[in-house]
Every structure is written in C-alpha cells, then in structure tokens.
Amino acid sequence: MNFNGPFNAEVATETDRQTEMPAPLAHKRKRRGRLILLGVVLVFAGALTSGAWNHLSQYRQTAAAAEQQRDLVPQVRVAAVQPSEETQTVTLPATTSAFASANIFARASGYIGRREVDIGDRVKTGQLLAEIVAPELDHQIAQAEATLAQLKSALQQAEANRKLAEVTWDRDRPLVEKGWVTAQQGTIDQQTLKAQEAAVLVAQSNVAAEEAQLQVLHQQKDYQRVVAPFDGVITQRNIDVGSLVQADATSGTFMFNIMQGNVIRTQIFVPQDQAFGLKPGIDAVVHVPEIPDRTFPGKVTRIADALQPGSRTLLTEIDIPNPDGALTPGIYCTIDLHIPRKTPSFRVSADAVIFNAGGMQVAVVENGVVHLRKINVVRDLGREVEVNSGVKRGDQVILNPAVDLAEGAKVHMRTPAAVS
C-alpha cells in the first residue's frame, strides 16, 4: 500500500530507524524500564509497610495507655479536719458613750452671778458650777419665817385655850354629877374643850404647812448654787455671767452638760447566730483605728433578754475602764467579743469545699477510698470555713479535688496534715 504525503514519509523514516537500531541497545532500554518499574513497586510497598507498622505501634501505645489509666490510682493532697476553739471571737462595730451623762437645768429663777467652769473642764462631785442671784427669794424666805412665827404664836394661844377649857371641865364635871351645876353648863364646858382641842390641831397644821413652805424656799435657795452631780467633764455650756435663767419643770434653762468619762460604755447588737452563749462577765476588747498600738479591755455588763424582732440582734452593753481618759465619748471603734461556744463545730480548709448540684460537699478519704459528704457551713473564715455537720475530728479531706472525682474512687494520700 502506498501512502503519499509528509506524514507517511516521517513514519516511514522512524520505522526505518528502529529497524536500523542495533539489537543490544534495544535490550538495554527494555531492561532499564523494568528496573524503574520494579523500584516504584518496591518504594510503594515499603511506604505501605511503614505506615501499617506505625499505625500498629500507635494502636498498641494507646491500648497500653488506656490500660494504665484504668489501673492508675491518683495521689491527692489532704488536710485534717480540726475542731474549732472553745470560744469564738466576734468583731462588731460600735460607738463609745459616757458611762453617765446629765443635762443641768436651772431649778431657781434669777441671774447668773458667778460661773466657775467652762467647756472641757473636769469637775468633781459637789463642785460649784455656777451661782444664781435671786434677791426676791431672800425676801420670800424672810416673809415665810415671819408667818411661821405668827402661826407658832397662834398655836401657843390655842393650846392655852385648850388647857383652860380642860381645867374648867375637870372642875365642873363632879359638880354636874352631884347636881350642884346644871347639866347645860356641863355640856357647854365639854363642847368648849373639844372646840379648843380642834383649834390646837388647826394651829399645828398651819405651822406644819408653813414650815414645809419655808423648806421649799430654802431648797430653792440651795438651788441657787449649781453643783456637779458626779465626777466628769463639762461638754456643753449655755449660760454666762448675767444670763437670766428660769426654773420650770418643762422649759427650764439648759445650763450645762456633764459626762462621766472614767468608765466608757458602748452598746452593740450581736447577731442571733452569735448571741447564744453571750452573758454578763464575758471578756471584750476595744480597738480604735486612731490608736492602733493599744487595746482597751472591758466586760459585758448587761444584755437584753430578748432579740430585736426586726434585725434578730441582741442588745449588749459593755463597760471599759478609762482611768487615763484615752477614750472619749462618740468615738468609732470595733469590739472583739470572746463568746463561749454552745454547739461544737469544725474547721475545714476552704480549698476542700466542693460546689456542685449536690450542694456543698467535701471528699473524705477512708482507707484509700473517697466518700463525698454534705456539710453545713456556719461561718466563713476566709482560708477556712466552720461547719457543724458532715465531718468529724481527724477526717482527711482532699484539697483541690478533681472535677471528675466520684464516690468510691481509690486514691493515695500525700503528706496528710497532722490532727491538732
């Protein structure tokens, strides 16, 4: 068959070349192609074998790790549960006040003639504070004394008349009985004696009334001298020399205020959960922020027998000796009360408390086994909490327990804390 054209010429030429190629060269090329194919097959087989081996190794390692995890017993840090102290310290804010405080009012009307003290002066019991001048009171006293003298004279006259009537009746009575004097005269003598006796009683009452009135005037005279009712310090003065003061039960002139400061008194309201066990005689310590290097010991002196219904607190009063006057009324302070415990409680590290759907719990280790116990926290102390149920003295609780820690898990304890 004959093909014309350029393509046929090229094919013919290539065919001729192959026909003309020597036999050894063609054999070499076939052998080289086989070797390349064999190498590719070997590389692929090696890669497949290596991958399978690596996969098998990883599977074995994973299985070994899982088996080791199943058999692993973790180590945990524990701390011992300790009983709380026999007394609990309760710190509450308070304000100091004077042991006694009195407002001094005028009990006599007049003008201030002398003023002996001023604000800040320390006074003693009975010391003169001021003197009121009231000349009309002296005149009233003189008039009352004169009236009293008149009434005493009238009493003497009434007693003399009674004596005369008594003598007359004693003389006429035997005569009346014997009929020598008429019965009418005897009746007159008898009734005259009774009238004179009544007159004596009236005169005596008048004298007693005037004496009482004179005593009132003398008491008002004494009130002209205003004196200190107790040892203390003058904290307020509202009068000066020449001031007019009025004595009145409701609107008398307010002259001075005096406070007793040798003993300072404070009142605090103790919450219900801490009030049980509180009683007079319990120790208290006062702290003043402005005096950090000193404490002031005191005692609970009195408590209310009932809690405040609105706040559920117990009113408590504390007396603090203050001989050097370092404390003054009106200071803000804090008071530490050392109250004996009525119910036992235990201290647990705050790191051991578990918060979850089951409430507040701790994990207790007993013989290497974990037991979850519910607790009731009664007080938060910061790094520790006080609980009154769920644990007992010496229980080993796990610190920082794992999230997946379960009841009945096995653990090893590490450096348990000693029980005090």
C-alpha positions as CSV (number, residue, x, y, z in Angstrom):
1,M,0.0,0.0,0.0
2,N,1.4,3.3,-0.9
3,F,0.7,6.5,1.2
4,N,1.6,9.8,-0.1
5,G,2.3,13.0,1.9
6,P,4.7,14.2,4.6
7,F,3.3,12.2,7.5
8,N,3.8,9.0,5.7
9,A,7.3,10.0,5.0
10,E,8.1,10.6,8.7
11,V,6.5,7.4,9.9
12,A,8.5,5.6,7.3
13,T,11.6,7.3,8.4
14,E,11.1,6.3,12.1
15,T,10.3,2.8,11.2
16,D,13.4,2.6,9.2
17,R,15.5,4.0,12.1
18,Q,14.1,1.4,14.6
19,T,14.8,-1.3,12.0
20,E,18.1,0.0,11.6
21,M,18.8,0.3,15.6
22,P,21.2,-2.3,16.9
23,A,19.7,-5.2,19.0
24,P,21.9,-4.6,22.2
25,L,20.7,-1.1,22.6
26,A,17.0,-2.0,22.5
27,H,17.6,-4.7,25.0
28,K,19.2,-2.3,27.4
29,R,16.3,0.1,27.2
30,K,13.8,-2.6,28.0
31,R,15.8,-3.7,31.0
32,R,16.0,-0.2,32.3
33,G,12.3,0.3,32.1
34,R,11.7,-2.9,34.0
35,L,14.1,-1.8,36.8
36,I,12.4,1.6,37.1
37,L,9.0,-0.2,37.4
38,L,10.4,-2.6,40.0
39,G,11.8,0.3,42.1
40,V,8.5,2.1,42.0
41,V,6.8,-1.0,43.2
42,L,9.3,-1.5,46.0
43,V,9.0,2.1,47.2
44,F,5.3,1.9,47.3
45,A,5.4,-1.4,49.1
46,G,7.9,0.0,51.7
47,A,5.8,3.1,52.3
48,L,2.7,0.9,52.8
49,T,4.6,-1.4,55.2
50,S,5.9,1.5,57.2
51,G,2.5,3.1,57.5
52,A,1.0,-0.1,58.7
53,W,3.7,-0.6,61.2
54,N,3.4,3.0,62.6
55,H,-0.4,2.5,62.9
56,L,0.1,-0.7,64.7
57,S,2.6,0.9,67.1
58,Q,0.3,3.8,67.9
59,Y,-2.6,1.4,68.5
60,R,-0.5,-0.6,70.9
61,Q,0.6,2.5,72.7
62,T,-3.0,3.8,73.0
63,A,-4.2,0.5,74.3
64,A,-1.3,0.4,76.9
65,A,-2.1,4.0,78.0
66,A,-5.8,3.2,78.4
67,E,-5.0,0.1,80.4
68,Q,-2.5,2.1,82.5
69,Q,-5.2,4.8,83.0
70,R,-7.6,2.1,84.2
71,D,-5.2,0.8,86.7
72,L,-3.9,4.3,87.8
73,V,-4.5,5.3,91.5
74,P,-4.0,9.1,91.7
75,Q,-2.2,10.8,94.5
76,V,-4.1,13.6,96.3
77,R,-3.2,16.2,99.0
78,V,-5.3,16.0,102.1
79,A,-5.8,18.1,105.3
80,A,-7.1,17.0,108.6
81,V,-10.4,18.3,110.0
82,Q,-9.8,20.2,113.2
83,P,-12.3,21.1,116.0
84,S,-13.0,24.8,116.5
85,E,-11.8,26.7,119.6
86,E,-13.9,26.7,122.7
87,T,-14.6,30.4,122.3
88,Q,-15.4,32.2,119.1
89,T,-14.3,35.8,118.5
90,V,-17.0,38.1,117.2
91,T,-15.9,41.5,115.9
92,L,-18.6,44.2,115.7
93,P,-18.6,48.0,115.2
94,A,-19.6,50.3,118.0
95,T,-19.6,53.9,119.2
96,T,-18.3,54.9,122.6
97,S,-20.5,56.8,125.0
98,A,-20.2,58.2,128.5
99,F,-20.9,56.0,131.5
100,A,-23.2,58.7,132.8
101,S,-24.4,61.9,131.1
102,A,-26.6,64.7,132.6
103,N,-28.1,67.9,131.4
104,I,-28.0,70.5,134.1
105,F,-31.1,72.8,134.2
106,A,-31.9,75.8,136.4
107,R,-34.0,75.0,139.4
108,A,-34.1,78.6,140.7
109,S,-35.0,81.7,138.7
110,G,-32.7,84.6,138.6
111,Y,-29.5,85.9,137.1
112,I,-26.1,84.2,136.9
113,G,-23.9,85.9,139.4
114,R,-20.9,83.5,139.1
115,R,-19.8,80.9,136.5
116,E,-16.9,78.7,137.7
117,V,-16.5,76.2,134.9
118,D,-16.3,76.2,131.1
119,I,-16.3,73.6,128.3
120,G,-13.6,70.9,128.8
121,D,-13.2,71.5,132.5
122,R,-13.0,68.4,134.7
123,V,-15.1,68.6,137.8
124,K,-15.6,66.6,141.0
125,T,-18.8,65.7,142.7
126,G,-20.3,68.7,144.5
127,Q,-18.1,71.2,142.9
128,L,-19.7,74.6,142.2
129,L,-20.5,75.2,138.6
130,A,-22.5,78.4,138.8
131,E,-24.4,80.6,141.3
132,I,-27.7,82.2,140.7
133,V,-28.6,85.5,142.2
134,A,-32.3,86.0,143.2
135,P,-32.9,88.7,145.9
136,E,-36.6,88.3,145.8
137,L,-36.1,84.7,147.1
138,D,-34.5,86.1,150.2
139,H,-37.5,88.3,150.8
140,Q,-39.8,85.3,150.4
141,I,-37.8,83.4,152.9
142,A,-38.0,86.3,155.4
143,Q,-41.7,86.6,154.9
144,A,-42.2,82.9,155.4
145,E,-40.2,82.9,158.6
146,A,-42.3,85.8,160.0
147,T,-45.5,84.0,159.0
148,L,-44.2,80.8,160.7
149,A,-43.6,82.8,163.9
150,Q,-47.1,84.1,163.9
151,L,-48.5,80.7,163.4
152,K,-46.5,79.3,166.2
153,S,-47.8,82.0,168.5
154,A,-51.3,81.2,167.4
155,L,-50.6,77.6,168.2
156,Q,-49.5,78.5,171.7
157,Q,-52.6,80.6,172.2
158,A,-54.8,77.7,171.0
159,E,-53.0,75.3,173.4
160,A,-53.6,77.8,176.3
161,N,-57.3,78.0,175.5
162,R,-57.5,74.2,175.3
163,K,-55.8,74.0,178.7
164,L,-58.3,76.4,180.2
165,A,-61.2,74.5,178.8
166,E,-59.8,71.3,180.1
167,V,-59.4,72.7,183.6
168,T,-62.9,74.2,183.6
169,W,-64.4,70.8,182.5
170,D,-62.4,68.9,185.1
171,R,-63.7,71.3,187.8
172,D,-67.4,71.3,186.7
173,R,-67.7,67.6,186.0
174,P,-68.1,66.5,189.7
175,L,-70.5,69.3,190.4
176,V,-72.7,68.3,187.4
177,E,-72.7,64.7,188.6
178,K,-73.9,65.8,192.1
179,G,-76.5,68.2,190.7
180,W,-74.9,71.3,192.0
181,V,-74.3,72.7,188.5
182,T,-76.8,72.4,185.7
183,A,-76.4,69.8,183.0
184,Q,-76.5,72.5,180.4
185,Q,-73.4,74.1,181.9
186,G,-71.6,70.8,181.8
187,T,-72.4,70.3,178.2
188,I,-71.1,73.7,177.4
189,D,-67.9,73.1,179.2
190,Q,-67.4,69.7,177.5
191,Q,-68.0,71.1,173.9
192,T,-65.8,74.1,174.6
193,L,-62.9,71.7,175.4
194,K,-63.5,69.8,172.2
195,A,-63.5,73.0,170.2
196,Q,-60.3,74.2,171.8
197,E,-58.7,70.8,171.0
198,A,-59.7,71.1,167.4
199,A,-58.3,74.7,167.3
200,V,-55.0,73.3,168.5
201,L,-54.9,70.8,165.7
202,V,-55.7,73.5,163.1
203,A,-52.9,75.7,164.5
204,Q,-50.5,72.7,164.4
205,S,-51.4,72.0,160.8
206,N,-50.9,75.7,159.9
207,V,-47.4,75.6,161.5
208,A,-46.5,72.4,159.6
209,A,-47.7,73.8,156.3
210,E,-45.7,77.0,156.7
211,E,-42.6,75.0,157.8
212,A,-42.9,72.9,154.6
213,Q,-43.3,76.1,152.5
214,L,-40.2,77.6,154.2
215,Q,-38.3,74.4,153.5
216,V,-39.3,74.7,149.8
217,L,-37.9,78.3,149.8
218,H,-34.7,77.1,151.5
219,Q,-34.4,74.3,148.9
220,Q,-34.8,76.9,146.1
221,K,-32.1,78.9,147.9
222,D,-29.9,75.9,147.7
223,Y,-30.6,75.5,144.0
224,Q,-29.0,78.9,143.5
225,R,-25.7,77.0,143.9
226,V,-25.5,74.7,140.8
227,V,-23.1,71.9,141.6
228,A,-21.8,68.8,139.7
229,P,-23.8,65.6,140.4
230,F,-20.7,63.4,139.7
231,D,-17.1,63.4,138.6
232,G,-16.9,64.2,134.9
233,V,-16.1,66.8,132.2
234,I,-18.2,69.7,131.0
235,T,-19.1,69.2,127.4
236,Q,-21.6,72.0,126.9
237,R,-22.2,75.4,128.4
238,N,-25.2,77.6,127.6
239,I,-25.0,80.4,130.1
240,D,-22.7,83.2,131.1
241,V,-22.5,85.8,133.9
242,G,-25.6,88.0,133.8
243,S,-27.7,85.5,131.9
244,L,-31.3,85.2,133.0
245,V,-32.4,81.7,133.9
246,Q,-35.8,80.4,134.6
247,A,-36.8,77.5,136.8
248,D,-39.5,75.5,135.2
249,A,-40.3,71.8,135.1
250,T,-40.8,71.8,131.3
251,S,-39.0,74.8,130.0
252,G,-36.2,75.5,132.5
253,T,-33.0,77.0,131.2
254,F,-30.5,74.4,130.0
255,M,-27.2,75.4,131.6
256,F,-24.5,72.6,131.3
257,N,-24.0,69.1,130.1
258,I,-21.6,66.9,132.1
259,M,-20.3,63.5,131.1
260,Q,-18.6,60.9,133.3
261,G,-15.6,59.6,131.4
262,N,-13.6,57.4,133.8
263,V,-15.7,54.5,132.5
264,I,-16.7,54.3,128.9
265,R,-19.8,52.5,127.8
266,T,-20.7,51.0,124.4
267,Q,-23.8,49.3,123.0
268,I,-23.6,46.8,120.2
269,F,-26.2,44.5,118.6
270,V,-25.0,40.9,118.4
271,P,-26.5,38.8,115.6
272,Q,-28.7,35.8,116.5
273,D,-26.2,33.1,115.3
274,Q,-23.6,34.5,117.6
275,A,-25.7,35.7,120.6
276,F,-26.2,32.2,122.1
277,G,-23.6,31.9,124.9
278,L,-23.4,35.6,125.4
279,K,-23.8,36.7,129.1
280,P,-22.5,39.3,131.5
281,G,-18.9,38.9,132.5
282,I,-17.6,37.9,129.1
283,D,-14.4,39.5,128.0
284,A,-14.4,42.2,125.4
285,V,-11.5,44.1,123.7
286,V,-12.0,47.5,122.1
287,H,-9.9,48.6,119.2
288,V,-9.7,52.2,118.0
289,P,-8.4,52.8,114.4
290,E,-6.6,56.0,115.5
291,I,-4.8,54.2,118.4
292,P,-3.5,51.1,116.6
293,D,-0.8,50.2,119.2
294,R,-3.2,49.9,122.1
295,T,-6.2,47.9,123.1
296,F,-8.8,48.6,125.8
297,P,-10.2,45.6,127.7
298,G,-13.7,45.6,129.1
299,K,-16.5,43.3,130.2
300,V,-20.0,42.7,129.1
301,T,-22.1,44.2,131.9
302,R,-25.7,43.7,130.8
303,I,-27.7,42.2,127.9
304,A,-31.3,42.4,126.8
305,D,-33.3,39.3,127.4
306,A,-35.0,39.5,124.1
307,L,-33.7,39.9,120.5
308,Q,-34.8,42.8,118.4
309,P,-37.6,41.4,116.2
310,G,-36.7,43.5,113.1
311,S,-32.9,42.7,113.0
312,R,-32.7,39.5,115.1
313,T,-29.9,41.0,117.2
314,L,-29.3,41.1,120.9
315,L,-28.6,44.5,122.6
316,T,-25.4,44.2,124.6
317,E,-23.8,46.8,126.8
318,I,-20.0,46.8,127.6
319,D,-18.1,48.9,130.2
320,I,-14.5,49.8,129.5
321,P,-12.3,51.3,132.3
322,N,-10.8,54.6,131.2
323,P,-8.7,55.9,134.1
324,D,-6.4,58.0,131.9
325,G,-9.1,59.4,129.7
326,A,-7.6,58.0,126.5
327,L,-11.1,57.2,125.3
328,T,-13.8,59.9,124.8
329,P,-17.5,59.6,124.1
330,G,-18.5,59.4,120.5
331,I,-15.5,57.5,119.1
332,Y,-16.0,54.9,116.4
333,C,-14.4,51.6,117.4
334,T,-14.6,47.8,116.9
335,I,-15.2,45.3,119.7
336,D,-14.0,41.7,119.9
337,L,-16.3,39.5,122.0
338,H,-14.9,36.2,123.2
339,I,-18.1,34.1,123.3
340,P,-18.1,30.5,124.6
341,R,-19.4,28.0,122.0
342,K,-22.7,26.4,122.8
343,T,-22.5,23.9,119.9
344,P,-19.4,22.1,118.6
345,S,-18.1,22.9,115.1
346,F,-15.1,22.0,113.0
347,R,-12.7,23.9,110.8
348,V,-12.2,22.8,107.2
349,S,-9.9,24.2,104.6
350,A,-11.8,26.3,102.1
351,D,-9.8,24.5,99.3
352,A,-11.6,21.3,100.2
353,V,-15.2,22.5,99.6
354,I,-16.9,21.2,96.5
355,F,-19.8,23.2,94.9
356,N,-22.0,21.2,92.6
357,A,-25.5,20.1,92.0
358,G,-25.4,18.1,95.2
359,G,-24.8,21.2,97.3
360,M,-21.7,21.9,99.4
361,Q,-19.6,18.8,100.0
362,V,-16.1,17.6,100.9
363,A,-14.3,14.5,99.8
364,V,-13.2,12.4,102.8
365,V,-10.6,9.7,102.3
366,E,-11.1,6.5,104.4
367,N,-8.8,3.5,103.8
368,G,-7.8,4.9,100.4
369,V,-11.5,5.3,99.2
370,V,-13.2,8.6,98.5
371,H,-16.5,9.4,100.3
372,L,-18.4,12.5,99.4
373,R,-20.1,14.1,102.4
374,K,-22.5,17.0,102.6
375,I,-21.5,19.8,105.0
376,N,-23.3,22.8,106.5
377,V,-21.2,25.9,106.7
378,V,-21.9,28.2,109.6
379,R,-19.1,30.7,109.2
380,D,-16.7,31.7,106.5
381,L,-13.2,32.5,107.9
382,G,-11.5,33.2,104.6
383,R,-9.0,30.4,104.2
384,E,-11.1,28.1,106.4
385,V,-14.8,27.5,107.0
386,E,-16.6,26.4,110.1
387,V,-19.0,23.5,109.6
388,N,-21.3,21.8,112.1
389,S,-22.2,18.6,110.2
390,G,-20.8,16.1,107.8
391,V,-17.3,15.7,109.2
392,K,-15.7,14.8,112.5
393,R,-12.3,15.4,114.1
394,G,-9.4,13.9,112.2
395,D,-11.2,13.3,108.9
396,Q,-8.8,13.6,105.9
397,V,-10.4,15.9,103.3
398,I,-9.0,16.2,99.8
399,L,-7.6,19.6,98.9
400,N,-8.5,21.0,95.4
401,P,-10.4,17.8,94.4
402,A,-10.7,17.0,90.7
403,V,-13.9,17.8,88.9
404,D,-14.5,14.1,88.0
405,L,-13.8,12.8,91.5
406,A,-16.6,10.3,92.3
407,E,-17.9,8.4,95.3
408,G,-15.9,5.3,95.9
409,A,-12.8,6.3,93.8
410,K,-9.4,5.0,95.0
411,V,-6.7,7.5,95.8
412,H,-3.3,7.7,97.6
413,M,-2.9,10.3,100.3
414,R,0.1,12.5,100.1
415,T,1.5,14.3,103.2
416,P,-1.6,14.3,105.3
417,A,-1.9,17.1,107.8
418,A,-1.5,16.2,111.5
419,V,-4.5,16.5,113.8
420,S,-4.0,19.1,116.5
